[in-house]
Amino acid sequence: MASVESLANQVQTNLIHYNFWTKVKIHDINNGLKAVIGLPPSKLDSNDEEDQPEWVIPRSLVSNSSISVKEINEWFTGIAILEEKRPKRITIGIVNDDGTVVYYFIHDGIVKPRQN
């Protein structure tokens, strides 16, 4: 299993070189947990503001791994301490054994579904 530092570095590299994000930095947020912040080249959602920094939590893809609501709340709380406000959304970057990274939004609370 990869270290927290290694996962953060893999996500940072993926965001910079494959997704073309800028100003990508790694931060400590809670008890050794790392978060990556950066600017995507364009809005990730139509409701986002232009040049909105995005927070990404690196995680390993482990078959027996689960994420609790308490853990997700700790991510939002840790980022809120750094930003002085709680984000409406963060992204989880799930790193596979082969180095691929898949990203999913995690919203703070209930979000009304979009109609395409």
FIKOLZA-1660 file (N, C-alpha, C; in steps of 0.1 Angstrom, whole numbers, plus 5000, padded with zeros to 4 digits):
% residues 116
   i   px   py   pz ch aa at
   1 5008 4988 5000  A  M  N
   1 5000 5000 5000  A  M CA
   1 5009 5012 5000  A  M  C
   2 5006 5022 4992  A  A  N
   2 5014 5034 4990  A  A CA
   2 5012 5043 5002  A  A  C
   3 5022 5051 5005  A  S  N
   3 5022 5061 5016  A  S CA
   3 5013 5072 5012  A  S  C
   4 5009 5080 5022  A  V  N
   4 5000 5092 5020  A  V CA
   4 5008 5102 5011  A  V  C
   5 5021 5103 5014  A  E  N
   5 5029 5113 5007  A  E CA
   5 5031 5108 4992  A  E  C
   6 5033 5095 4990  A  S  N
   6 5034 5090 4976  A  S CA
   6 5021 5092 4968  A  S  C
   7 5009 5089 4975  A  L  N
   7 4996 5091 4968  A  L CA
   7 4995 5106 4964  A  L  C
   8 4998 5115 4973  A  A  N
   8 4997 5129 4970  A  A CA
   8 5005 5133 4959  A  A  C
   9 5018 5128 4958  A  N  N
   9 5027 5131 4947  A  N CA
   9 5021 5125 4934  A  N  C
  10 5016 5113 4934  A  Q  N
  10 5010 5107 4922  A  Q CA
  10 4998 5116 4917  A  Q  C
  11 4989 5120 4926  A  V  N
  11 4978 5129 4922  A  V CA
  11 4983 5142 4917  A  V  C
  12 4993 5148 4923  A  Q  N
  12 4998 5161 4919  A  Q CA
  12 5004 5159 4905  A  Q  C
  13 5012 5149 4902  A  T  N
  13 5018 5147 4889  A  T CA
  13 5007 5145 4879  A  T  C
  14 4997 5137 4882  A  N  N
  14 4986 5135 4872  A  N CA
  14 4978 5148 4869  A  N  C
  15 4976 5156 4879  A  L  N
  15 4969 5169 4877  A  L CA
  15 4977 5178 4868  A  L  C
  16 4990 5179 4870  A  I  N
  16 4999 5188 4863  A  I CA
  16 5001 5183 4849  A  I  C
  17 5005 5170 4847  A  H  N
  17 5010 5166 4834  A  H CA
  17 4999 5160 4825  A  H  C
  18 4988 5155 4831  A  Y  N
  18 4977 5148 4823  A  Y CA
  18 4965 5156 4822  A  Y  C
  19 4962 5164 4833  A  N  N
  19 4950 5172 4833  A  N CA
  19 4953 5187 4831  A  N  C
  20 4965 5191 4831  A  F  N
  20 4970 5204 4828  A  F CA
  20 4965 5215 4838  A  F  C
  21 4965 5211 4851  A  W  N
  21 4962 5220 4861  A  W CA
  21 4974 5229 4864  A  W  C
  22 4972 5241 4870  A  T  N
  22 4983 5249 4874  A  T CA
  22 4982 5252 4889  A  T  C
  23 4993 5258 4894  A  K  N
  23 4994 5262 4908  A  K CA
  23 4990 5250 4917  A  K  C
  24 4995 5238 4914  A  V  N
  24 4992 5226 4921  A  V CA
  24 5001 5225 4933  A  V  C
  25 4996 5224 4945  A  K  N
  25 5004 5222 4957  A  K CA
  25 4998 5212 4967  A  K  C
  26 5006 5206 4975  A  I  N
  26 5002 5196 4985  A  I CA
  26 5002 5203 4998  A  I  C
  27 4991 5200 5006  A  H  N
  27 4989 5206 5019  A  H CA
  27 4987 5194 5029  A  H  C
  28 4991 5196 5042  A  D  N
  28 4987 5187 5053  A  D CA
  28 4974 5193 5058  A  D  C
  29 4964 5184 5060  A  I  N
  29 4951 5190 5065  A  I CA
  29 4948 5184 5079  A  I  C
  30 4949 5171 5081  A  N  N
  30 4945 5165 5094  A  N CA
  30 4954 5153 5097  A  N  C
  31 4960 5153 5108  A  N  N
  31 4968 5141 5113  A  N CA
  31 4975 5134 5102  A  N  C
  32 4983 5141 5094  A  G  N
  32 4991 5135 5084  A  G CA
  32 4984 5133 5070  A  G  C
  33 4971 5136 5070  A  L  N
  33 4964 5135 5057  A  L CA
  33 4968 5146 5048  A  L  C
  34 4970 5143 5035  A  K  N
  34 4974 5152 5025  A  K CA
  34 4962 5156 5016  A  K  C
  35 4962 5168 5012  A  A  N
  35 4952 5173 5002  A  A CA
  35 4960 5181 4991  A  A  C
  36 4955 5180 4979  A  V  N
  36 4962 5187 4968  A  V CA
  36 4952 5198 4963  A  V  C
  37 4957 5210 4961  A  I  N
  37 4949 5221 4956  A  I CA
  37 4955 5226 4943  A  I  C
  38 4947 5230 4934  A  G  N
  38 4952 5236 4921  A  G CA
  38 4941 5242 4913  A  G  C
  39 4944 5247 4902  A  L  N
  39 4935 5254 4893  A  L CA
  39 4934 5245 4880  A  L  C
  40 4922 5240 4878  A  P  N
  40 4920 5233 4865  A  P CA
  40 4920 5243 4853  A  P  C
  41 4922 5238 4841  A  P  N
  41 4923 5247 4830  A  P CA
  41 4909 5252 4826  A  P  C
  42 4899 5246 4830  A  S  N
  42 4885 5251 4828  A  S CA
  42 4876 5247 4839  A  S  C
  43 4864 5252 4840  A  K  N
  43 4855 5249 4851  A  K CA
  43 4852 5234 4850  A  K  C
  44 4851 5227 4862  A  L  N
  44 4848 5213 4863  A  L CA
  44 4833 5211 4862  A  L  C
  45 4825 5221 4866  A  D  N
  45 4811 5220 4866  A  D CA
  45 4806 5234 4861  A  D  C
  46 4795 5233 4854  A  S  N
  46 4789 5245 4848  A  S CA
  46 4786 5256 4859  A  S  C
  47 4783 5252 4871  A  N  N
  47 4780 5261 4882  A  N CA
  47 4792 5267 4889  A  N  C
  48 4804 5262 4885  A  D  N
  48 4816 5268 4891  A  D CA
  48 4819 5282 4887  A  D  C
  49 4827 5289 4895  A  E  N
  49 4832 5302 4891  A  E CA
  49 4845 5300 4883  A  E  C
  50 4848 5309 4875  A  E  N
  50 4861 5309 4867  A  E CA
  50 4872 5309 4877  A  E  C
  51 4883 5302 4873  A  D  N
  51 4895 5302 4881  A  D CA
  51 4893 5298 4896  A  D  C
  52 4884 5289 4898  A  Q  N
  52 4881 5284 4912  A  Q CA
  52 4891 5273 4916  A  Q  C
  53 4898 5275 4926  A  P  N
  53 4907 5264 4931  A  P CA
  53 4899 5252 4935  A  P  C
  54 4905 5240 4932  A  E  N
  54 4898 5228 4936  A  E CA
  54 4907 5220 4945  A  E  C
  55 4901 5214 4955  A  W  N
  55 4907 5205 4965  A  W CA
  55 4905 5191 4961  A  W  C
  56 4916 5183 4961  A  V  N
  56 4916 5169 4958  A  V CA
  56 4922 5161 4970  A  V  C
  57 4915 5151 4974  A  I  N
  57 4920 5142 4985  A  I CA
  57 4925 5129 4978  A  I  C
  58 4938 5126 4979  A  P  N
  58 4943 5113 4973  A  P CA
  58 4939 5101 4981  A  P  C
  59 4935 5091 4975  A  R  N
  59 4932 5078 4981  A  R CA
  59 4937 5066 4973  A  R  C
  60 4940 5055 4979  A  S  N
  60 4944 5043 4972  A  S CA
  60 4932 5035 4970  A  S  C
  61 4933 5028 4958  A  L  N
  61 4922 5018 4955  A  L CA
  61 4926 5005 4961  A  L  C
  62 4920 5002 4972  A  V  N
  62 4922 4989 4979  A  V CA
  62 4909 4982 4980  A  V  C
  63 4909 4969 4977  A  S  N
  63 4896 4962 4976  A  S CA
  63 4888 4962 4989  A  S  C
  64 4894 4962 5001  A  N  N
  64 4887 4962 5013  A  N CA
  64 4886 4976 5020  A  N  C
  65 4888 4986 5012  A  S  N
  65 4888 5000 5017  A  S CA
  65 4874 5006 5017  A  S  C
  66 4871 5013 5027  A  S  N
  66 4858 5020 5027  A  S CA
  66 4861 5034 5033  A  S  C
  67 4852 5043 5030  A  I  N
  67 4853 5057 5035  A  I CA
  67 4841 5060 5043  A  I  C
  68 4842 5064 5056  A  S  N
  68 4831 5067 5064  A  S CA
  68 4827 5082 5063  A  S  C
  69 4815 5085 5067  A  V  N
  69 4810 5099 5067  A  V CA
  69 4819 5107 5076  A  V  C
  70 4823 5101 5087  A  K  N
  70 4831 5108 5097  A  K CA
  70 4845 5113 5090  A  K  C
  71 4850 5103 5082  A  E  N
  71 4863 5106 5075  A  E CA
  71 4861 5118 5065  A  E  C
  72 4850 5117 5057  A  I  N
  72 4847 5128 5047  A  I CA
  72 4846 5141 5054  A  I  C
  73 4839 5141 5066  A  N  N
  73 4837 5153 5074  A  N CA
  73 4850 5159 5078  A  N  C
  74 4860 5150 5082  A  E  N
  74 4873 5154 5086  A  E CA
  74 4880 5161 5074  A  E  C
  75 4878 5157 5062  A  W  N
  75 4884 5163 5050  A  W CA
  75 4879 5177 5049  A  W  C
  76 4866 5179 5049  A  F  N
  76 4860 5192 5048  A  F CA
  76 4864 5201 5060  A  F  C
  77 4865 5196 5072  A  T  N
  77 4869 5204 5083  A  T CA
  77 4884 5208 5082  A  T  C
  78 4892 5199 5078  A  G  N
  78 4906 5202 5076  A  G CA
  78 4909 5213 5066  A  G  C
  79 4901 5212 5055  A  I  N
  79 4903 5222 5044  A  I CA
  79 4897 5236 5049  A  I  C
  80 4886 5235 5057  A  A  N
  80 4880 5247 5062  A  A CA
  80 4890 5255 5071  A  A  C
  81 4898 5247 5079  A  I  N
  81 4908 5254 5087  A  I CA
  81 4918 5261 5079  A  I  C
  82 4922 5256 5068  A  L  N
  82 4932 5262 5059  A  L CA
  82 4926 5274 5051  A  L  C
  83 4914 5272 5047  A  E  N
  83 4907 5282 5038  A  E CA
  83 4899 5292 5046  A  E  C
  84 4897 5290 5058  A  E  N
  84 4888 5298 5067  A  E CA
  84 4873 5298 5063  A  E  C
  85 4870 5288 5054  A  K  N
  85 4856 5285 5051  A  K CA
  85 4855 5271 5046  A  K  C
  86 4844 5265 5048  A  R  N
  86 4842 5251 5044  A  R CA
  86 4838 5250 5029  A  R  C
  87 4845 5242 5021  A  P  N
  87 4842 5242 5007  A  P CA
  87 4829 5235 5005  A  P  C
  88 4823 5238 4994  A  K  N
  88 4810 5232 4990  A  K CA
  88 4812 5218 4984  A  K  C
  89 4824 5216 4979  A  R  N
  89 4827 5204 4972  A  R CA
  89 4842 5201 4972  A  R  C
  90 4846 5189 4973  A  I  N
  90 4860 5185 4972  A  I CA
  90 4860 5173 4962  A  I  C
  91 4871 5169 4957  A  T  N
  91 4872 5158 4948  A  T CA
  91 4881 5148 4954  A  T  C
  92 4877 5135 4952  A  I  N
  92 4886 5124 4957  A  I CA
  92 4893 5119 4944  A  I  C
  93 4906 5117 4946  A  G  N
  93 4915 5112 4935  A  G CA
  93 4919 5098 4939  A  G  C
  94 4913 5088 4933  A  I  N
  94 4915 5074 4936  A  I CA
  94 4926 5068 4927  A  I  C
  95 4937 5064 4933  A  V  N
  95 4949 5060 4926  A  V CA
  95 4949 5045 4925  A  V  C
  96 4950 5039 4913  A  N  N
  96 4950 5024 4911  A  N CA
  96 4965 5020 4912  A  N  C
  97 4967 5007 4913  A  D  N
  97 4980 5001 4913  A  D CA
  97 4989 5004 4901  A  D  C
  98 4982 5006 4889  A  D  N
  98 4989 5008 4877  A  D CA
  98 4992 5023 4875  A  D  C
  99 4989 5032 4885  A  G  N
  99 4991 5046 4884  A  G CA
  99 4980 5054 4878  A  G  C
 100 4969 5048 4873  A  T  N
 100 4958 5056 4868  A  T CA
 100 4951 5063 4880  A  T  C
 101 4945 5074 4878  A  V  N
 101 4938 5082 4888  A  V CA
 101 4924 5085 4883  A  V  C
 102 4914 5082 4891  A  V  N
 102 4900 5085 4887  A  V CA
 102 4895 5095 4898  A  V  C
 103 4888 5105 4893  A  Y  N
 103 4883 5116 4902  A  Y CA
 103 4868 5116 4903  A  Y  C
 104 4863 5118 4915  A  Y  N
 104 4849 5119 4918  A  Y CA
 104 4846 5131 4927  A  Y  C
 105 4835 5138 4925  A  F  N
 105 4831 5149 4934  A  F CA
 105 4825 5143 4946  A  F  C
 106 4828 5150 4957  A  I  N
 106 4821 5147 4970  A  I CA
 106 4815 5161 4975  A  I  C
 107 4802 5162 4976  A  H  N
 107 4796 5175 4980  A  H CA
 107 4794 5175 4995  A  H  C
 108 4794 5187 5000  A  D  N
 108 4791 5189 5014  A  D CA
 108 4776 5190 5016  A  D  C
 109 4770 5180 5019  A  G  N
 109 4755 5180 5021  A  G CA
 109 4748 5175 5008  A  G  C
 110 4735 5178 5008  A  I  N
 110 4727 5173 4997  A  I CA
 110 4727 5183 4986  A  I  C
 111 4728 5178 4974  A  V  N
 111 4729 5187 4962  A  V CA
 111 4718 5182 4952  A  V  C
 112 4710 5192 4948  A  K  N
 112 4699 5189 4938  A  K CA
 112 4705 5184 4925  A  K  C
 113 4700 5173 4920  A  P  N
 113 4705 5167 4908  A  P CA
 113 4703 5177 4896  A  P  C
 114 4713 5176 4887  A  R  N
 114 4712 5184 4875  A  R CA
 114 4704 5177 4865  A  R  C
 115 4698 5185 4856  A  Q  N
 115 4691 5180 4845  A  Q CA
 115 4699 5184 4832  A  Q  C
 116 4703 5173 4825  A  N  N
 116 4712 5176 4813  A  N CA
 116 4704 5181 4801  A  N  C
% end
